[in-house]
Amino acid sequence: IRNAALDMKGRRRRIVLLVRGRTGIRRQSFSKGLGLGCHRQAVYTYAVPKGVFRRFRACVGLHAELGMNARVELDAGFLGQGRHVRAMLSSASPTRTLDLDARRGGLLRIRLRAGKDWRRATPNVVLGAPHLLRDSRPDRCHGS
């Protein structure tokens, strides 16, 4: 869902993530983002052209209001290229930053796998402020 997440009744909700700032963990709303959700497993693949963009950056985590009692395994990176971001997302943990080299282009894959209790939890994964960057910009996930 573009710029929103869906609640259990199918209503659009703003994107809110727990972020680590200078004074601790706080809630932050994002006007731009993607509501990815996640039931048992989800895979999103985006084709990125070679030599056009320098980096892919996004804040990723469980929605601060909708992602309750959940644990989701994240694996994100360009297929066939070195560095991937691997993390366990939980409703109590702050947002993770995806910061990947996009100069070589290729297929950007974001794979999510929910824990065994996914039917009782609400693993509502969201990306806040996802950007393909041509130049250098500050990290928006941590209060910058």
C-alpha positions in Angstrom: 0.0 0.0 0.0 1.5 3.3 -1.0 2.0 5.8 1.8 -0.1 3.9 4.2 -0.7 0.6 6.0 -3.9 -1.3 6.4 -5.4 -2.1 9.8 -7.4 -5.3 10.6 -10.6 -3.8 9.1 -8.9 -2.7 5.9 -8.7 1.0 6.8 -5.7 3.0 5.7 -3.4 4.2 8.5 -0.4 6.5 8.4 3.0 4.9 8.5 4.4 5.1 12.1 7.7 3.4 13.2 9.7 3.2 16.3 13.0 5.0 15.7 16.1 5.6 17.7 16.8 9.2 18.1 19.3 11.3 20.1 17.1 11.1 23.2 16.0 7.4 22.9 13.3 5.5 21.1 10.3 7.4 19.9 7.4 7.1 17.4 7.9 8.8 14.0 5.3 9.3 11.3 6.3 9.1 7.6 4.3 10.8 4.9 6.0 8.6 2.3 6.4 4.8 2.5 5.0 1.4 1.7 2.8 -0.8 3.8 4.1 -4.3 3.0 2.2 -6.4 5.6 3.4 -10.0 6.0 1.4 -13.1 6.7 3.6 -16.2 6.7 6.1 -15.0 4.1 6.3 -12.2 1.5 8.8 -11.4 -1.2 9.0 -8.0 -3.0 11.3 -7.6 -6.0 12.1 -4.3 -7.7 14.1 -3.9 -10.9 16.7 -1.0 -10.5 18.5 0.2 -13.7 22.3 0.0 -13.7 24.3 3.3 -13.3 21.2 5.5 -12.6 21.0 5.5 -8.8 23.8 5.5 -6.1 22.0 4.1 -3.1 18.7 2.6 -1.9 17.7 3.8 1.6 14.6 3.1 3.7 13.6 2.7 7.3 12.0 -0.8 7.9 10.2 -2.1 10.9 6.9 -3.3 12.3 4.2 -0.6 12.3 4.4 1.1 15.8 0.6 0.8 16.2 -0.4 -2.1 14.0 2.6 -4.5 14.3 1.7 -6.0 17.6 3.3 -9.1 19.3 5.1 -10.1 16.1 8.5 -11.2 15.0 9.5 -11.0 11.3 12.8 -12.1 9.7 14.1 -9.5 7.1 16.5 -10.2 4.3 17.0 -7.3 1.9 19.6 -6.8 -0.9 20.4 -6.9 -4.5 20.4 -10.5 -5.8 23.8 -11.8 -6.7 25.6 -8.9 -5.1 27.4 -8.8 -1.8 25.9 -7.1 1.1 22.4 -7.9 2.4 20.7 -6.5 5.4 19.5 -9.4 7.7 17.6 -8.6 10.9 14.9 -9.9 13.2 12.1 -7.3 13.4 9.9 -7.2 16.5 7.1 -5.0 17.8 9.4 -3.9 20.6 12.5 -3.1 18.5 13.3 0.1 16.8 13.4 0.6 13.0 16.3 -0.8 11.0 17.9 1.2 8.2 18.3 -0.3 4.8 21.3 1.4 3.0 22.3 -0.5 -0.1 24.7 0.3 -2.9 22.5 0.6 -6.0 25.1 1.6 -8.6 25.3 -1.8 -10.3 21.5 -2.0 -10.5 19.7 -5.3 -10.7 16.9 -6.9 -8.7 16.4 -5.5 -5.2 14.7 -8.2 -3.2 13.0 -7.7 0.2 12.1 -11.0 1.8 10.0 -11.2 5.0 9.3 -14.3 7.0 7.0 -14.1 10.0 7.5 -16.2 13.1 5.5 -19.3 13.9 2.8 -17.3 15.8 2.0 -15.1 12.8 -1.8 -16.0 12.9 -2.1 -14.6 16.4 0.2 -11.7 15.9 -0.1 -8.8 13.4 3.2 -8.7 11.5 2.5 -5.4 9.7 5.8 -4.5 8.1 6.3 -1.0 6.7 9.0 0.9 4.8 9.3 4.5 5.8 10.8 7.1 3.4 12.1 4.6 0.8 14.4 6.4 -1.7 16.6 5.5 -4.7 19.2 8.2 -4.4 21.3 9.8 -7.1 23.2 11.9 -4.6 24.0 11.9 -0.9 21.2 12.7 1.6 21.0 12.4 5.4 19.6 9.3 7.0 16.0 10.0 7.9 15.5 7.0 10.2 17.3 8.3 13.2 16.1 11.8 13.9 18.3 13.6 11.3 
